[in-house]
C-alpha cells in the first residue's frame, strides 16, 4: 500500500513537471511568433527603404549624367 502511494505521488510529480514544460513550450511558441512578426515588419520596412534609396540613386545618377553632358 505504501509503495502504491509512493508511485502515485511520483506519477503526480511527473505529470506536474510535464504540464509545466508544456506551458513553457507554448509561451516560447507565442514569443517566437511575436518575434517573427516583428522581424517580418522590420524586413518589409527595410525593403521599402532600399527601394526608395534605389530610386533616389537613379535620380541622382540621371542628374549627374546631365551635368556631365553639359560640361
N, C-alpha and C positions, 0 to 999 in steps of 0.2 A: 504494500500500500504506500509506504514512504517513497519507494523507488518510483512508483507511478506519479506521485505528486511532484517529485523532482523532475521527472521527464516532462510533465505538463508545464511546469514552471519554465524549463529551458525552452520548450517549444514556444511558449508565450513570449519569451525574451527574443527569440529568433524572429518571430513574427513582428514584434515591435521594431526591431532593427531593420527588417526588410521594408516595413512601412515607411520608416524614416528615410531609407535610401531611395525609395520610390518618390517620396515627396521632394527630396533634393534633386533627383533627376528631372522632375517636372519643372522645378524652379530654374534649373540650368537650361532646360529647353526653352523656357519662356525668355530668359535673358539672352540666349543665343538668337532667338527670333527677333527680339527688340534690337539687338546689336546689328543683325543682318539688315534690318530695315533701315537703320540709321546709316550704315555703311553704303547701302544702295542709294539713299538720298544724297549723300556726300559725293558719290561717284557720278550721279546724274548732274549735280551742280558743277563738278569738275569738268565733265564732258562739255557742258554748256559754256563754261568759261573758256575752254580750249577752242571751241567753235568760234566764239566771239573774238578771241585772240587771233585765230587764223584769218578771220575777216579783216581785222584791223591791220594785220601784217600785209594782206593782199592790197588793201587801200594804200598803205604806206609805200609798198613796192611800186604801185602804179604812179603815185605822186613823185617818187624818186626817179622813176623812169622818165616821166615827163620833164622833170628838171634837167636830167642828164641829156635828153634830146634837145632841149632849148640851149644848153651850153654847147 
